[in-house]
Amino acid sequence: MDQSEAQVAGYRFGDVYLDVRNRQVWRDGRVFPLNSKYFDALLLLVRERGRLVEKQRLFGEVWEGVPVTDAALTQCVKDIRRQIGDDASNPRYIKTVPKHGYIFIFDAVEAVSEGEVAVSKVPRWRAEEEEALKQPWGGLWRAGGRAVARQGAGGAAGGAASGMVGGFALGGGLAMARHVSAGEAVSLLFVMIGLGAFIGAAGGLGVSGGMAAGHLTLRRGRWGAVVGGAVGGAMVGGVAQFLGVDALRALFGHRLAGITGAFEGAAVGLGTSLGAALAGGDGPWRRIAGASAGAMCAAVSLSLIGGTLFSGSLEVLARSFSDSQIGMDPLAALFGEAHFGRTTQAVLGALEGALFGGGMMGGMIVTSRESRVQSHGL
């Protein structure tokens, strides 16, 4: 360790601040506990960033000759990863070099001097948000509006991607069940993928934008994001139902009843945001899995009580046009039903919900990382 490193008060990397003076680990504006030896191990890895730190060096400099097993070192690194939000299978900070040691691979490490400590315990984006939260409502929204827009854009992109996957699965399943020609299969796939992308993007924009707006409006309340997700989903569902019903009535004289609306949108938005909130903030995959599971549970519940999701809305639409190829009845046989019944709706709903929740949350997280704005544990 050279003299310049010795004068450093802390290190900032990603959303983590390593407070050397007070021997604390800050992440997302909170202190995360790390025992003394583990802190020393993390500090050594950070100071030697980009270079392999061998096991024997860790044993010698951190444990100072006290006998320590490889298993204890593995547990040490596992605990460090958990506290700084890293993932061993997809490391952002610490890479394992099997049988040799570890490398701190994050290249954007900022050494912080004493004079900067007051503003460095949180990332700059968090400090800016904290400042925004102190302002009156008008100033709050001027300062936070861009963050809401970024979250909404990420959620829309993730929702569109999940909708495309779901549309491809439904279109492929229908093409095989109907035994259509190759040309008809390609046409059906394009239609289903396009519809899925559009619906997924709209839903993702509403739910993710609502989550970010609720989080901001209720002053960083996690449960504000849950409320916002439900409200955002309801708004998109209500608008989609209103426009869809009126457009079809004006164009074809059909008035559809039973397509997805505000109730379904609110339920899926609530399930997605609640699942993400309950999953906690220790790594992105937990939030993605939580959002996916929450949306899936909401979708299955809706299917069982008579609610209508994407596949159900397509079935309602198909029944209004006798020559339509997007009816879901051909898929019912796969689930032991003669027609599109509760079981088929529940299975397809589970697929739709899991894809939507995971895709939307994944989009939010990717956008947040790229813009240096995390998803705040949503």
Buried (B, 14 or more C-beta within 10 A) or exposed (E): EEEEBEEBBBBBBBBBBBBBEEEBBBBBBEBBEBEEBBBBBBBBBBBBBEEEBEBEEBBEBBBEEEEBEEEEBEEBBEBBBBBBBBBEEEBBBBBBEEEEBBBBBBEEBBBBEEEEBEBBBBBEBBBBBEEBBEEEEEEBBEBBBEBBEBBBBBBBBBBBBBBBBBBBBBBBBBBEBBEBEEEEBEBBBEBBBBBBBBBBBBBBBBBBBBBBBBBBBBEBBBEBBBBBBBBBBBBBBBBBBEEBBEEBEEEEEEEBEBBBBBBBBBBBBBBBBBBBBBBEBBBBBBBBBBBBBBBBBBBBBBBEEEBBBBBBBBBBBBBBEEEEBBBBBBBBEEBEBEEBBBBBBBBBBBBBBBBBBBBBBBBBBBBBBEBEBBBBBB
